[in-house]
Amino acid sequence: MKRARVAALLLFGALIAPHARAQDEHSDRAQVRAVRHWSYASYTRVVIELSAPVDVKVERLAADAAAGRPARLYFDLPGVWVGHDWDTPTPVEDGLLGAIRLGQFASDTARAVVDLARYERHRLFALTGPDRLVLDVFGPRAPAPLDPAAEVARLEAEAKQGPAAAPVSRERKLLVVLDPGHGGDDPGTCGTRRACEKEITLAVAKAAQKRLVARGFDVLLTRETDRTLSLEERTAFAEGANGDLFVSIHVNAAPRPRVRGIETYYLDANHERHALAVAARESGVAPVQLDPLQRVLAGFKVAEVGSRSAELASAIQRELIGGVKQAYGAVEDLGVKRGPFHVLFLSDAPAVLVEIGFLSNPVENARLHSPLYREVIAEQLARGLSSYRRERADQLAGGPR
């Protein structure tokens, strides 16, 4: 019996030894830690999390009917070892993507392949903290549906007065995506009282939603409960919903308790020193880790929606300061600022991040815990968005999402 047990142990050791040696040989290589994806009707986001940063370039291959291969995107991951850890493809099957496949293309290079079902365009960029590659794949978008009530009213008017009757407006409502900062395992900043940032931002977002709906906006929240959301998941939600405007709501903090005020940010690589610290805290990374994001920003996102985001930030900041000053008599206007925020970079719509006060300041700590202050902030956010809608009426009316 003893000899049999020894023989079995020796055989088991012989079987696992090659695998152990292979792991040891490649222990200095970067690893793929996770593959995640979020699917919507005409948009899918794929995130590949890595143990180290990797520079990649995406290539597209046409379908090969003879070989039974669909159209696909692929990119090589130099210095990455996956071995047989990802032999099983990650299924997506959402109408846009078929599956995500990872394999060892060469001894020093892994390869990622994304099978395509429908395709219009894609984009790829890298994020830090943790290191990850974000691949967005867009398919053809279906026309936005008409407002059912407006369509019924139009048909009734035609039935009563004939087709020549004055048409009922068929312009769609603007869709605002409100993003209550933090949540779940990430409480955000916490003051001397019980509530933390995640609870305050959610309360403000829900109050603002009611006011915006009353003003004729469609409104969605990235989270409606206390749950954990990654930055890429928040903006994937906004992209998938075809949001027109994106507003991320946060609460500030500073090492000095006397620092106070309200400030609104829009996306820009040319930031002020203070903006860098705020962007790093809200993005969950060290300030030095924002450098790769700044490089990606150059000539890409800022030129596309930067000016509209700046106008949106100005309208919101103006209304916030005016409303809080009227209600409380005093408020520090920290202004509109530019910063390299991950959550703004990942959105295609005009996007801003609002810091509605400092929990580290005793006066604003008390205000932020007050239901009245939160209602004032919610009302002024709604007024700011309404003001932006009026100022850009010609560009926004009836345009595609």
C-alpha positions in Angstrom: 0.0 0.0 0.0 2.8 2.4 0.9 4.7 1.6 -2.4 1.4 2.3 -4.3 0.9 5.7 -2.6 4.5 6.7 -3.3 4.2 5.7 -7.0 1.0 7.7 -7.3 2.6 10.7 -5.8 5.6 10.4 -8.2 3.2 10.1 -11.2 1.2 13.1 -10.1 4.4 15.1 -9.7 5.6 14.1 -13.2 2.3 15.3 -14.6 2.2 18.7 -13.0 6.0 19.4 -13.3 5.9 20.7 -16.9 3.0 23.0 -16.1 4.8 24.3 -13.0 8.0 24.8 -15.1 6.1 26.7 -17.8 4.6 29.0 -15.1 8.0 29.6 -13.7 9.5 30.4 -17.1 6.9 33.0 -17.8 6.4 34.5 -14.3 8.0 37.7 -15.5 5.5 38.2 -18.3 2.3 40.3 -18.0 -0.9 38.3 -17.4 -4.5 38.7 -18.4 -6.4 39.0 -15.2 -10.0 39.4 -16.4 -12.2 39.8 -19.5 -15.5 41.7 -19.1 -18.1 43.0 -21.5 -21.3 45.0 -21.5 -23.8 44.8 -24.4 -26.5 47.1 -25.7 -28.5 47.3 -28.9 -25.9 48.9 -31.1 -22.8 49.1 -28.9 -20.6 46.6 -26.9 -17.7 47.4 -24.6 -15.0 44.8 -24.0 -12.5 45.3 -21.2 -9.3 43.2 -20.9 -7.6 43.7 -17.5 -3.9 43.1 -17.4 -1.2 43.0 -14.8 1.0 45.5 -16.7 0.4 48.2 -19.4 0.6 47.1 -23.0 0.7 49.1 -26.3 -1.5 47.6 -28.9 -3.0 48.3 -32.4 -6.3 46.9 -33.6 -6.5 45.3 -37.0 -9.7 44.2 -38.8 -10.1 41.0 -40.9 -12.8 40.4 -43.4 -15.0 37.3 -43.1 -13.6 34.2 -44.7 -16.6 32.2 -45.9 -14.5 29.3 -47.3 -12.9 28.8 -43.9 -16.1 29.4 -42.0 -14.6 32.4 -40.2 -16.6 35.6 -39.4 -15.2 39.1 -39.7 -13.1 39.9 -36.7 -10.9 42.4 -34.9 -7.6 41.3 -33.4 -4.7 42.9 -31.6 -1.5 41.5 -30.3 -0.4 41.8 -26.7 3.4 42.0 -26.6 5.1 40.7 -23.4 1.9 38.9 -22.3 1.7 35.2 -21.5 -1.7 33.5 -21.4 -0.6 29.9 -22.1 -3.7 27.7 -21.9 -5.4 29.8 -19.2 -7.8 31.3 -21.8 -8.4 28.3 -24.1 -12.1 28.6 -23.6 -13.6 31.6 -25.6 -15.6 34.2 -23.7 -19.1 34.1 -25.4 -20.9 37.4 -26.1 -23.5 36.6 -28.7 -25.3 39.9 -28.4 -25.9 40.5 -32.1 -22.7 42.6 -32.5 -20.0 40.3 -31.2 -19.8 36.5 -31.3 -17.0 35.7 -28.9 -13.7 37.0 -27.4 -10.8 34.7 -27.8 -7.3 34.8 -26.3 -4.3 32.7 -27.2 -0.6 32.5 -27.2 0.4 33.7 -30.7 4.1 33.5 -30.0 6.4 32.8 -27.0 6.5 36.5 -26.2 3.1 37.6 -27.6 -0.5 36.8 -26.8 -3.3 37.6 -29.3 -6.9 38.8 -28.6 -9.5 38.1 -31.3 -13.1 39.5 -31.3 -15.6 37.8 -33.7 -17.9 40.3 -35.3 -21.6 39.8 -36.2 -22.5 43.4 -37.1 -19.9 46.2 -37.4 -19.8 49.9 -38.2 -16.7 51.2 -36.3 -14.5 50.6 -33.2 -12.1 52.4 -30.9 -9.5 51.2 -28.5 -7.7 52.9 -25.7 -5.8 52.0 -22.5 -6.6 52.9 -18.9 -4.6 52.6 -15.7 -5.4 51.7 -12.1 -5.7 48.8 -12.9 -4.1 48.5 -16.4 -6.8 47.5 -18.9 -7.6 47.8 -22.6 -11.1 49.1 -23.5 -12.5 48.1 -26.9 -15.7 49.7 -28.0 -17.5 48.2 -31.0 -20.4 50.1 -32.6 -23.0 48.6 -34.9 -25.5 50.4 -37.1 -28.0 52.3 -34.9 -31.7 52.0 -35.4 -33.7 55.2 -35.8 -34.7 56.7 -32.4 -38.4 55.8 -31.7 -41.0 58.5 -31.8 -42.7 59.7 -28.6 -45.8 57.4 -28.5 -48.0 60.2 -27.0 -46.9 62.7 -29.7 -47.5 60.2 -32.4 -51.1 59.4 -31.2 -51.8 63.2 -31.0 -50.5 63.6 -34.6 -52.7 60.8 -35.9 -55.8 62.1 -34.0 -55.2 65.6 -35.4 -54.9 64.3 -39.0 -58.1 62.3 -38.5 -60.1 65.4 -37.3 -58.7 68.0 -39.6 -57.1 66.1 -42.5 -53.4 65.6 -43.5 -53.0 69.4 -44.1 -53.5 70.2 -40.4 -50.6 71.7 -38.6 -48.3 68.9 -37.6 -47.7 68.0 -33.9 -44.0 68.3 -33.0 -42.2 65.0 -33.4 -39.0 66.2 -31.9 -37.6 63.7 -29.4 -36.7 64.6 -25.8 -33.1 65.0 -24.9 -31.7 62.0 -22.8 -29.7 63.0 -19.8 -27.6 60.3 -18.1 -26.9 61.2 -14.4 -24.1 59.4 -12.8 -24.1 59.4 -8.9 -20.5 59.1 -8.1 -19.0 56.0 -6.3 -21.3 53.4 -4.7 -21.3 49.9 -3.2 -17.7 49.0 -2.1 -16.5 52.4 -3.0 -17.9 55.0 -0.5 -16.0 57.9 -1.9 -15.0 60.7 0.5 -16.6 60.6 4.0 -17.0 63.5 6.4 -17.4 63.7 10.1 -21.0 62.7 9.9 -22.6 59.3 9.0 -23.3 59.7 5.3 -20.5 59.3 2.7 -20.2 60.6 -0.8 -22.0 57.6 -2.4 -25.2 58.3 -0.5 -25.2 62.0 -1.0 -24.6 61.8 -4.8 -27.4 59.2 -5.2 -29.9 61.4 -3.3 -29.0 64.4 -5.4 -29.3 62.4 -8.6 -32.7 61.1 -7.8 -34.0 64.5 -6.9 -32.5 66.0 -10.1 -34.1 63.3 -12.1 -37.6 64.3 -11.0 -37.0 67.9 -11.8 -35.5 67.2 -15.2 -38.4 64.9 -16.2 -40.8 67.7 -15.2 -38.8 70.0 -17.6 -39.3 67.6 -20.5 -36.0 65.6 -20.4 -35.7 61.9 -20.5 -33.4 60.8 -17.6 -31.5 57.7 -16.7 -29.3 57.0 -13.7 -26.2 54.9 -14.0 -27.1 53.4 -10.6 -30.4 53.7 -8.6 -29.2 51.8 -5.6 -26.0 51.5 -3.5 -24.0 49.2 -5.8 -20.5 49.1 -7.1 -19.9 50.3 -10.7 -16.6 50.6 -12.5 -15.9 53.7 -14.5 -16.0 51.9 -17.8 -19.4 50.3 -16.8 -20.9 53.7 -16.0 -20.0 55.2 -19.4 -20.9 52.0 -21.2 -24.4 52.4 -19.8 -24.5 56.0 -21.2 -23.2 55.0 -24.6 -25.6 52.0 -24.8 -28.5 54.3 -23.9 -27.4 56.8 -26.6 -27.4 59.6 -24.0 -27.2 63.2 -25.2 -25.7 64.6 -22.1 -23.7 63.0 -19.2 -23.4 64.5 -15.8 -21.3 62.8 -13.1 -22.1 64.1 -9.5 -19.5 64.0 -6.8 -18.6 65.5 -3.4 -15.2 67.1 -2.8 -12.5 66.8 -0.1 -9.3 68.7 0.7 -6.5 68.3 3.3 -7.3 71.8 4.7 -10.8 72.1 6.3 -11.2 75.7 5.3 -11.3 74.9 1.6 -14.9 75.0 0.3 -16.9 75.7 -2.8 -18.5 74.3 -5.9 -16.7 73.5 -9.1 -17.6 71.9 -12.4 -15.1 70.1 -14.7 -15.1 69.2 -18.4 -12.6 67.0 -20.2 -9.3 68.5 -21.2 -5.7 67.3 -21.1 -4.5 70.9 -20.4 -5.6 70.9 -16.7 -4.8 73.0 -13.7 -2.7 71.5 -10.9 -5.7 71.3 -8.6 -7.7 69.5 -11.3 -5.1 66.8 -11.5 -5.5 65.9 -7.8 -9.3 65.8 -8.1 -9.2 63.8 -11.3 -6.9 61.2 -9.7 -9.1 60.8 -6.7 -12.4 60.5 -8.7 -10.7 58.1 -11.1 -9.3 56.0 -8.3 -5.6 56.3 -9.5 -2.4 58.1 -8.5 -1.9 61.4 -10.2 1.1 60.0 -12.1 -1.2 57.4 -13.6 -3.2 60.1 -15.5 -0.3 60.7 -17.9 -1.2 57.9 -20.3 -4.8 59.2 -20.4 -3.5 62.6 -21.3 -1.5 61.2 -24.2 -4.6 59.4 -25.5 -6.7 62.6 -25.1 -4.5 64.6 -27.5 -6.5 65.3 -30.7 -9.1 62.6 -29.9 -11.8 63.3 -27.5 -11.3 67.0 -26.7 -11.7 68.2 -30.2 -14.9 66.2 -30.7 -17.0 67.3 -27.8 -14.8 69.6 -25.7 -16.5 72.9 -26.7 -20.0 71.6 -26.0 -18.9 70.1 -22.7 -17.3 73.5 -21.7 -20.7 75.2 -22.5 -22.6 72.6 -20.5 -20.2 73.0 -17.5 -20.5 76.8 -17.6 -24.4 76.6 -17.7 -24.4 74.2 -14.7 -21.8 76.1 -12.7 -23.6 79.4 -13.2 -27.0 78.0 -12.0 -25.5 76.2 -9.1 -23.7 79.2 -7.7 -26.7 81.5 -8.2 -29.1 79.1 -6.6 -27.0 78.2 -3.5 -26.1 81.9 -3.0 -29.8 82.8 -3.1 -30.7 80.1 -0.6 -27.7 80.3 1.7 -26.3 83.7 1.2 -22.7 82.6 0.7 -20.9 80.1 -1.6 -17.4 79.9 -2.9 -17.4 79.9 -6.7 -14.4 77.7 -7.7 -15.4 78.0 -11.3 -15.3 75.8 -14.4 -12.1 73.8 -14.8 -10.5 71.4 -17.2 -9.2 68.0 -16.1 -8.3 64.5 -17.4 -11.2 62.5 -15.8 -11.6 58.8 -16.8 -15.4 59.0 -16.5 -15.6 61.9 -18.9 -13.1 60.5 -21.4 -15.1 57.3 -21.7 -18.3 59.1 -22.8 -19.1 60.2 -26.4 -21.7 62.8 -25.3 -21.0 66.2 -23.9 -20.0 65.4 -20.3 -19.2 67.2 -17.1 -18.3 66.3 -13.6 -19.8 68.4 -10.8 -18.3 68.7 -7.3 -21.2 70.0 -5.2 -19.3 70.8 -2.0 -16.5 69.7 0.4 -17.3 67.1 3.1 -14.0 68.1 4.6 -15.3 71.6 5.3 -17.5 71.9 8.5 -20.0 74.3 7.0 -20.4 72.4 3.7 -20.4 69.1 5.6 -23.6 70.3 7.4 -25.1 71.5 4.1 -24.4 68.3 2.2 -26.2 66.3 5.0 -29.2 68.6 4.7 -32.1 67.4 2.5 -32.8 71.1 1.8 -29.3 71.7 0.4 -29.6 68.6 -1.8 -32.9 69.8 -3.1 -31.4 73.2 -4.0 -28.5 71.4 -5.8 -30.9 69.2 -7.7 -33.0 72.1 -8.7 -30.0 74.1 -10.0 -28.6 71.2 -11.9 -32.0 70.9 -13.7 -31.9 74.6 -14.4 -28.4 74.4 -15.7 -29.3 71.6 -18.1 -32.4 73.5 -19.2 -30.3 76.6 -19.8 -27.9 74.6 -22.0 -30.8 73.2 -23.9 -32.1 76.7 -24.7 -28.7 78.0 -25.6 -28.0 75.2 -28.1 -31.6 74.7 -29.3 -30.8 74.8 -33.0 -28.1 72.2 -32.7 -30.0 69.9 -30.3 -33.5 70.0 -31.7 -34.4 66.7 -33.4 -30.7 65.7 -33.8 -29.7 62.0 -33.7 -28.6 60.5 -30.5 
